[in-house]
Amino acid sequence: LSDCLYWEHLYAPLQRTLLGLCNEETRVFISYQERRREVEAIFWTAMKKQFTCVQQSETKEANSGDKLIICECRLQPNLQYTACMKEMLIAHTALETDVIMQLTRLDMIERDLESIEPDAHSVVGVQTAD
């Protein structure tokens, strides 16, 4: 992952995605330009609850002096919280799939109803202008 720590409101979705995709053997490399150390610390504090994160590299850009950082993260083995989060993510995905299927069925029924021409004799309580 590169440059994914700028928007704080995307930290939680990123962490949920990583939890859903990773297992104990997965290695995630996160590279970013350090801009707002205090805000980025929020991300790393949350990440370290589920992942072991080790800084692999830190360099300063010659022209700007910006600090570029690369961290390696691995899912902590046998972490019950992580297993629970994965189950919740799977359940949420299944629920979304069910909702999409139901909406698709409703759309099909709606199209079927639109294709049926009403029979003038079967409509009750409808008066036609003479």
N, C-alpha and C positions, 0 to 999 in steps of 0.2 A: 504494500500500500504506500502511496506517496502523497504528500500534502493533503492529508485527510483530517488534520486537527485544527483547522482554522475556525470552523463553525461549531460552536459549543453545543447547539441544539441537535447536532448530528452525532454526538458522542454515544448516547444510549443506543440509537439504532445500529451504529457501527459495532458496538459491543455485542448486541443481540445477534447480529449477523455472524460475527466471528464465533460466538458460542454455538450457533447452529451448524456452522461449517467445519469446525475444528474437532479433532480428537487429540489424544495425548501425544500422538506422533507428528502432528502438524506443526510446522514452524511458520510463523507469520513475521515478516520483516516490515516494520513501519518506519518510513523515512519522512522527515519533516524539517521545515525551517523553524527554529525556535523564534517565536514572535512575542507571545504573551505567556511567559513562564507560569504565572499564577493560574491562568485559565487552563493551560495544558496540564498542570498538576492535578486538576480535577479528573481529567481523563485517565491519567496514570494511576491515581489512587483507586479509581473504580476498576481499572484493568487488573491491577495487582491482587484484587480479591479473587479473580478466577484464573489469571495467567501468571506465569513466572516471566518477568520481563527483564532482559539484560541489555544494557546499552552496548552496542557493538562498535560504534564509530561516532566521533564528534570532530568535525572540521570547521574551520572558519573560512568563509569565502574571502579571497584576497581583496577584491575591489570594495565590497560592501561591509565586510567584517561580520556578516550574518553567520550565525551558528547553524550548521546542518547536522542533524542527528539521525542515526539509524539504530533502531532497537529490535531485538529478536524476542518474540513472545511465544511461549508454549503453554497450552492448557495445563493447569495443575492436575495431576492424576488423582483419581478417587475423590474428587471434590463433590460432595453431595449437593451443594448449591448449584453447581454446574449441571449435574444430571437433572435436577428439578427444572432449571431454566430450559434445558433442551426439551424436556417433556412438554413444558408450557408452550414452547415455540412450535413443536410438532402439532399439539392440540390446536393452537391458534391457526396454523396453516390448514389443518383439516377443516376447521370451522369456516375459514374463508373459502375453501374449495366447495364446501356444502352450500354456502350462500350463493356462490357463482352458479352452481348447478341448478339451484332453485330459481334463480333469476332467469337462467336460460330456458328452463321449462315454462315459466310464466310468459316469456317472450314468444315461445312457440305456440302456446295456447292462445295468446292474444292474436297472433297471425292467423291461426286456424279460425278463430271467431270472426275476424275481419273478412276472411274468404267465403264465409257462409252468407248467402243472400237470404234475407228474411222472406218468408212466404207470407204474402198479404193476408191469406186466410188464417194463418196461425197466430197473428198478432192480436192480442186481446186489448180492448179499450182504446184502440187507435181509430180516430175518425178522419176521413178524408174530406177535403173541401170539394163540393160539387159545383 
